[in-house]
Amino acid sequence: MIHADQRFSEAVEQAVGQLEERTDAEVVVVASERSGSYRDLAYGLGATASFATFLALLALPFPVHPLFATADLLGAFFVVSWLATGTPLLARLAGGARCESQVRRAASAEFHLEAVHATPRRTGLLVYVSAWERRVELIPDVGLEAVVPRAEWSKASREFAHDDLDHFLGGLQAVGDLLAEHLPRTEGQRVDLPNAPRVRA
């Protein structure tokens, strides 16, 4: 995960500070381990393991006491569900559409939680990276959407990487160039949000 890199916080804080020297936009970076619990998929894997255990018990050449059989079935369910809950494999099983939806929803929540909308001219930008889903989402406020063409945001988001710090910093550089071009730095009123990235477990 990108935010597990020891250089992440310091490097991102420095990069955000440098790009904000060239633009009136305010950039906030949030890095999250995952954007959803996927608990339903974990339970599904547990149920599959329990069913496989049931079939194995049926195949045994000797009878198993119902209490032991029940314990085996419940044990298989809870152990596999618990183990699956902590693995990014669940995001792979969820599929691209669900991952994209959950990342967008989580990013929208962070946009408001971190007060990215609090700039006087509504020129905040959230850069949200989610490790399990392998996605980087850019959410510009309405002031930025008014001056930066939508296609430019799509192009800028492709400059990021979810798992490589140097590539991620390159994405911030590209965003900085885009913002400096369309919204250069002036002496107007500013709201300075912290440049350090917010890291979510």
C-alpha positions as CSV (number, residue, x, y, z in Angstrom):
1,M,0.0,0.0,0.0
2,I,1.3,3.4,-1.0
3,H,0.8,5.0,2.4
4,A,2.8,2.2,4.0
5,D,5.9,3.8,2.3
6,Q,7.9,5.6,5.0
7,R,8.4,8.5,2.6
8,F,4.7,9.0,1.8
9,S,3.6,11.6,4.4
10,E,6.6,13.8,4.1
11,A,6.9,13.6,0.3
12,V,3.2,14.3,-0.3
13,E,3.2,17.2,2.1
14,Q,6.1,18.7,0.3
15,A,4.6,18.1,-3.1
16,V,1.2,19.7,-2.1
17,G,3.0,22.7,-0.6
18,Q,5.0,23.3,-3.8
19,L,2.0,23.0,-6.2
20,E,-0.1,25.3,-4.0
21,E,2.6,28.0,-4.4
22,R,1.6,28.1,-8.1
23,T,-2.2,28.1,-7.8
24,D,-5.2,29.5,-5.9
25,A,-6.5,25.9,-5.6
26,E,-6.4,24.0,-2.3
27,V,-5.3,20.4,-2.6
28,V,-6.1,17.7,0.0
29,V,-4.8,14.2,-0.2
30,V,-6.5,11.3,1.6
31,A,-5.0,7.7,1.4
32,S,-7.2,4.8,2.6
33,E,-6.5,1.1,2.9
34,R,-10.0,0.4,1.5
35,S,-13.2,2.1,0.7
36,G,-15.6,-0.7,1.8
37,S,-15.9,-3.5,4.3
38,Y,-16.9,-6.2,1.7
39,R,-18.3,-8.1,4.7
40,D,-21.0,-9.7,2.6
41,L,-18.3,-11.3,0.4
42,A,-16.4,-12.5,3.4
43,Y,-19.6,-14.2,4.7
44,G,-20.1,-15.7,1.3
45,L,-16.7,-17.2,1.4
46,G,-17.4,-18.5,4.9
47,A,-20.6,-20.1,3.8
48,T,-18.8,-21.7,0.8
49,A,-16.2,-23.1,3.2
50,S,-18.9,-24.4,5.5
51,F,-20.7,-26.1,2.6
52,A,-17.4,-27.7,1.5
53,T,-16.9,-29.0,5.0
54,F,-20.4,-30.4,5.0
55,L,-19.7,-32.3,1.8
56,A,-16.4,-33.6,3.3
57,L,-18.2,-34.9,6.4
58,L,-20.7,-36.7,4.1
59,A,-17.8,-38.4,2.3
60,L,-16.3,-39.7,5.5
61,P,-16.5,-43.6,5.8
62,F,-17.6,-43.3,9.4
63,P,-20.4,-41.3,11.1
64,V,-19.7,-38.0,12.9
65,H,-21.6,-37.0,15.9
66,P,-24.0,-34.1,15.2
67,L,-22.4,-31.9,17.8
68,F,-19.0,-32.3,16.2
69,A,-20.4,-31.9,12.7
70,T,-22.1,-28.6,13.8
71,A,-18.9,-27.4,15.4
72,D,-17.0,-28.2,12.2
73,L,-19.5,-26.3,10.1
74,L,-19.6,-23.2,12.3
75,G,-15.8,-23.3,12.7
76,A,-15.2,-23.3,9.0
77,F,-17.7,-20.4,8.5
78,F,-16.2,-18.2,11.1
79,V,-12.6,-18.9,10.5
80,V,-12.8,-18.4,6.7
81,S,-15.0,-15.3,7.1
82,W,-12.5,-13.8,9.6
83,L,-9.5,-14.5,7.5
84,A,-11.2,-13.2,4.3
85,T,-12.2,-9.9,6.0
86,G,-8.5,-8.8,6.2
87,T,-7.5,-9.5,2.6
88,P,-7.7,-7.3,-0.5
89,L,-8.8,-10.4,-2.4
90,L,-12.4,-9.4,-1.5
91,A,-12.0,-6.2,-3.7
92,R,-11.0,-8.5,-6.6
93,L,-14.1,-10.6,-6.1
94,A,-16.3,-7.5,-5.8
95,G,-15.6,-6.5,-9.4
96,G,-14.7,-3.2,-11.0
97,A,-18.1,-1.6,-11.0
98,R,-18.6,-2.1,-7.2
99,C,-15.1,-1.0,-6.4
100,E,-15.5,2.2,-8.5
101,S,-18.8,3.0,-6.8
102,Q,-17.4,2.5,-3.3
103,V,-14.3,4.5,-4.0
104,R,-16.4,7.4,-5.4
105,R,-18.8,7.3,-2.4
106,A,-15.9,7.2,0.1
107,A,-14.1,10.0,-1.7
108,S,-17.3,12.1,-1.6
109,A,-17.5,11.6,2.1
110,E,-13.9,12.6,2.6
111,F,-14.5,15.7,0.5
112,H,-17.0,17.0,3.1
113,L,-15.2,15.6,6.1
114,E,-12.0,17.4,5.2
115,A,-13.8,20.6,4.4
116,V,-12.4,20.7,0.8
117,H,-15.4,22.8,0.0
118,A,-14.4,25.5,2.5
119,T,-12.3,27.7,0.2
120,P,-13.8,31.2,-0.6
121,R,-14.0,30.5,-4.3
122,R,-14.8,26.8,-4.0
123,T,-11.5,25.9,-5.5
124,G,-10.6,22.8,-3.5
125,L,-9.5,19.5,-4.9
126,L,-9.5,16.1,-3.2
127,V,-7.0,13.5,-4.3
128,Y,-8.3,10.2,-2.8
129,V,-6.3,6.9,-3.2
130,S,-7.7,3.6,-2.1
131,A,-5.3,0.7,-1.9
132,W,-7.6,-2.4,-2.0
133,E,-9.5,-1.0,-5.0
134,R,-6.4,0.2,-6.7
135,R,-7.9,3.5,-7.6
136,V,-7.2,7.2,-7.4
137,E,-10.2,9.5,-7.5
138,L,-10.0,13.3,-8.1
139,I,-13.0,15.4,-6.8
140,P,-12.8,19.0,-7.8
141,D,-15.1,21.6,-6.2
142,V,-17.4,23.6,-8.4
143,G,-15.0,26.5,-8.7
144,L,-12.4,24.2,-10.3
145,E,-15.0,22.5,-12.5
146,A,-15.9,25.9,-13.9
147,V,-12.4,26.6,-15.2
148,V,-10.9,23.2,-15.9
149,P,-12.5,21.1,-18.7
150,R,-13.8,17.7,-17.5
151,A,-11.6,15.9,-19.9
152,E,-8.5,17.4,-18.3
153,W,-9.5,15.8,-14.9
154,S,-9.7,12.4,-16.6
155,K,-6.3,12.9,-18.2
156,A,-4.8,14.0,-14.9
157,S,-6.2,11.1,-12.9
158,R,-4.4,8.7,-15.3
159,E,-1.0,10.2,-14.2
160,F,-1.4,8.8,-10.7
161,A,-0.6,5.3,-9.4
162,H,-2.2,3.7,-6.4
163,D,0.9,1.6,-5.4
164,D,4.0,3.6,-6.4
165,L,5.0,6.7,-4.5
166,D,7.1,8.2,-7.3
167,H,4.4,7.7,-9.8
168,F,1.8,9.2,-7.4
169,L,4.0,12.3,-6.9
170,G,4.2,12.6,-10.7
171,G,0.4,12.7,-10.7
172,L,0.5,15.5,-8.1
173,Q,3.0,17.3,-10.4
174,A,0.6,17.0,-13.3
175,V,-2.3,18.2,-11.3
176,G,-0.2,21.2,-10.1
177,D,0.6,22.1,-13.8
178,L,-3.1,21.8,-14.7
179,L,-4.1,24.0,-11.8
180,A,-1.4,26.6,-12.4
181,E,-2.5,26.9,-16.0
182,H,-6.2,27.4,-15.3
183,L,-6.1,28.9,-11.8
184,P,-2.7,30.6,-11.2
185,R,-1.8,32.0,-7.8
186,T,-3.1,35.5,-6.9
187,E,-3.1,37.5,-3.7
188,G,-6.7,36.9,-3.1
189,Q,-8.3,35.5,0.2
190,R,-7.2,31.9,0.9
191,V,-8.1,29.1,3.3
192,D,-5.0,27.1,4.0
193,L,-5.8,23.5,4.8
194,P,-3.0,21.3,6.1
195,N,-0.8,19.9,3.3
196,A,0.0,16.6,5.1
197,P,-1.9,13.7,3.7
198,R,-4.7,12.1,5.8
199,V,-4.2,8.4,6.2
200,R,-7.2,6.1,6.9
201,A,-6.7,2.5,8.2
